[in-house]
């Protein structure tokens, strides 16, 4: 006679070192069916939004850059745009070009880090980049060269490679001369070849079949691939719903955050639905606006020809999270090419910044961090002091989609007979890394609990 008492199994993964942050995963399986997948983020509260209150309007860019050591430029740029929006100031011309150049540097170094150091080992049967450096040393060396080039761009414009100090509202504390930018050109030309080789290398990986059933959200601009500005644009997963955009000031009316019991991080819903932001979303929304060279690379990599977001259907959009590494490789190539273009057209501005006088108001800013859309909103009193701050990072927006990916992936593994602790652990780790979550900037741990009942 079978035992009617439910049986439980708990699996703990003591360390997951190829994501940025601390997280745990709890799976509940009943009679072979995955009924629940919870991504538990247990990093301690950091209170950035709270301690911004009372600060001068000049302070958020430097303070918020400390939120992340991987993409500080994204936090600085989103903060600057929100403050300038509140103060009625537009930064354009060569200062806007320098900001895009700085952001290109961050895209190069961050996406390259993910591709070569964090994600590629999953496709090549290695546990980590140390193993990869033994089996594929030339690829690791190329990745290091690319990352060093991205760091060099950020360091020259930002004053240092991590947590730049040369950025300020209205522009920069100091603008480089044309001669100072010239040495970057030789490094970027070499990086262009390295980026091409990376696309071809990644295109040779084996990609399991998978689909993320979430809406895609990314910034969009009329005539360029959105990086440092744009209009939030949605490609719904439901084919009966047309693509649509909304003003940035309405962001929190569409993207609603909620606290969940199993995580210290907020979860987000886009108009009541799961959504995903990041490289796959950018490619779907604005891939047609990449440069001819980047589009050629995308075609050679098997990504096909992107369509204008008007009329795009689900069948034409890449929703396979495993293939996100391909899009990241194409974006690195584009960022290198874009950096070369900006430097070639650069003329030093008469002033490194425009004045941004304080005034009462509410401002909104968003940019495309490597991991996706990053939104900032600030309210100021008449003296320019912050009275309220709201920051919505991309990983918090992606958590719902990641959880559903994990549930479906584990279910497929169980259906194939892959039910051992080791097999499910491998599946889950790989699925999480597909999305390159940046949860915090401290230690990295994943603890996986599997609860089975019969």
HUQUIZI-V839975 format. One record per backbone hydrogen bond with DSSP energy under -0.5 kcal/mol. NH is the residue of the N-H (numbers start at 1). CO is the residue of the C=O. Records with the same first field share a line. If there is no record, write none. Layout:
BEGIN
NH = CO  CO
END
This chain:
BEGIN
4 = 2
14 = 12
20 = 437
21 = 19
23 = 445
24 = 40
25 = 447
26 = 38
27 = 25  449
28 = 36
29 = 27  451
30 = 33
31 = 453
33 = 30
35 = 28  33
36 = 28
38 = 26
39 = 37
40 = 24  38
41 = 39
42 = 40
51 = 47
52 = 48
53 = 49  50
54 = 386
55 = 52
57 = 384
59 = 56
60 = 56
62 = 59
63 = 59
64 = 60
65 = 61
66 = 62  63
67 = 64
68 = 65
75 = 71
76 = 72
77 = 73
78 = 74
79 = 75
80 = 76
81 = 77
82 = 78
83 = 79
84 = 80
85 = 81
86 = 82
87 = 83
88 = 84  85
89 = 84
92 = 90
95 = 92
96 = 92
97 = 93
98 = 94
99 = 95
100 = 96
101 = 97
102 = 98
103 = 99
104 = 100
105 = 101
106 = 102
107 = 103
108 = 104
109 = 105
110 = 106
111 = 107
112 = 108
113 = 109
114 = 110
115 = 111
116 = 112
117 = 112  113
118 = 113  114
119 = 114
120 = 115
122 = 119
123 = 119  120
124 = 120
126 = 121
132 = 128
133 = 129
134 = 130  131
135 = 131
136 = 132
139 = 136
140 = 136
141 = 137
142 = 138
143 = 139
144 = 140
145 = 141
146 = 142
147 = 143
148 = 144
149 = 145
150 = 146
151 = 147
152 = 148
153 = 149
154 = 150
155 = 151
156 = 152
157 = 153
158 = 154
159 = 155
165 = 158
166 = 158
168 = 171
171 = 168
172 = 352
173 = 166
181 = 177
182 = 178
183 = 179
184 = 181
185 = 181  182
186 = 182
187 = 183
188 = 184
189 = 185
190 = 186
191 = 187
192 = 188
193 = 189
194 = 190
195 = 191
196 = 192
197 = 193
198 = 194
199 = 195
200 = 196
201 = 197
202 = 198
203 = 199
204 = 200  201
205 = 202
207 = 205
208 = 206
212 = 319
213 = 211
214 = 212
215 = 274
216 = 235
217 = 276
218 = 233
220 = 231
221 = 224
225 = 289
231 = 220
232 = 246
233 = 218
234 = 244
235 = 216
236 = 234
239 = 237
241 = 238
244 = 234
246 = 232
250 = 247
251 = 248
253 = 250
254 = 250  251
255 = 251
256 = 254  269
258 = 267
263 = 260
264 = 41
267 = 258
268 = 396
269 = 256
270 = 273
271 = 254  269
273 = 270
276 = 215
278 = 217
282 = 278
283 = 279
284 = 280
285 = 281
286 = 282
287 = 283
289 = 286
290 = 287
295 = 291
296 = 292
297 = 293
298 = 294
299 = 295
300 = 296
301 = 297
302 = 299
303 = 298
304 = 298
306 = 304
309 = 285
311 = 309
312 = 309
316 = 313
317 = 314
319 = 317
321 = 319
323 = 320
324 = 321
325 = 322
326 = 323
327 = 323
328 = 324
329 = 325
330 = 326
331 = 327
332 = 328
333 = 329
334 = 330
335 = 331
336 = 332
337 = 333
338 = 334
339 = 335
340 = 336
341 = 337
342 = 338
343 = 339
344 = 340
345 = 341
346 = 343
354 = 170
361 = 380
363 = 378
365 = 376
367 = 374
368 = 227
369 = 367  372
372 = 369
374 = 367
375 = 392
376 = 365
377 = 390
378 = 363
379 = 388
380 = 361
381 = 385
384 = 381
386 = 55
387 = 379
388 = 379
390 = 377
392 = 375
393 = 391
397 = 393
398 = 394
399 = 395
401 = 275
402 = 398
403 = 399
404 = 400
405 = 401
406 = 402
407 = 403
408 = 404
409 = 405
410 = 406
411 = 407
412 = 408
413 = 409
414 = 410
415 = 411
416 = 412
417 = 414
418 = 413
419 = 417
424 = 420
425 = 421
426 = 422
427 = 423
428 = 424
429 = 425
430 = 426
431 = 427
432 = 428
433 = 429
434 = 430
435 = 431  432
436 = 433
437 = 432
439 = 20  437
440 = 20
445 = 21  443
447 = 23
448 = 446
449 = 25  447
451 = 27  449
452 = 450
453 = 29
END
